[in-house]
Amino acid sequence: MKGGEKMRMRLKKYNQQKIHLIIKRLKNTQVEFLECKPSRGFSHCVKIAVLIDAKVEEVFSLVSNINNHRLFWPEYEFKSEDDGKLKKGLVYYTREKGTEKWIKYRIVDFKENYFYSGGMQEEDTFLKKLRYEHCFIPVDNMTLGVEGVCYTLRYGFLGRILNLFIAERIIKKRLLRAHLKLKEVAEKRKASG
């Protein structure tokens, strides 16, 4: 499947009716967790949507460099093998502040002002594998950001129990905080620009 075809498939998930319903709910809540089914090969999924009062290009300019991600994920450190500008194939590393081990990620798909997706390239303490996809949809001079994270925990059955009691809650909390921060930074930048 070619890049343009993949993008159409990706955005097809968000037809106008579905976008309208999400926007209607987000006008009251700002951020919402959406129904999510794990991709093939993954056991868990979390999906979040946020409505940002800024144009897609403005929002994407914030997220399009891995070095800016510390603005939205302050509990993490980031570094990349080059200038950090997102593109297909970019390798970057992240770790929670205070820990020693860097975890390697790779951007597996990228389309300027529309989406990027990436995946963990090695296991960490709890995660066996993780893949994320972040879509940016223009809506009335605003941006609907939708991010889905599919993951599998280590430890088999015990991992599934850990997900029920701890992991999903932690992932949701961090995604919520990151997306609210992205909204705040993008809207402040728009107001001052």
Disulfide bonds with the S-S distance in Angstrom:
Cys36-Cys45 1.60
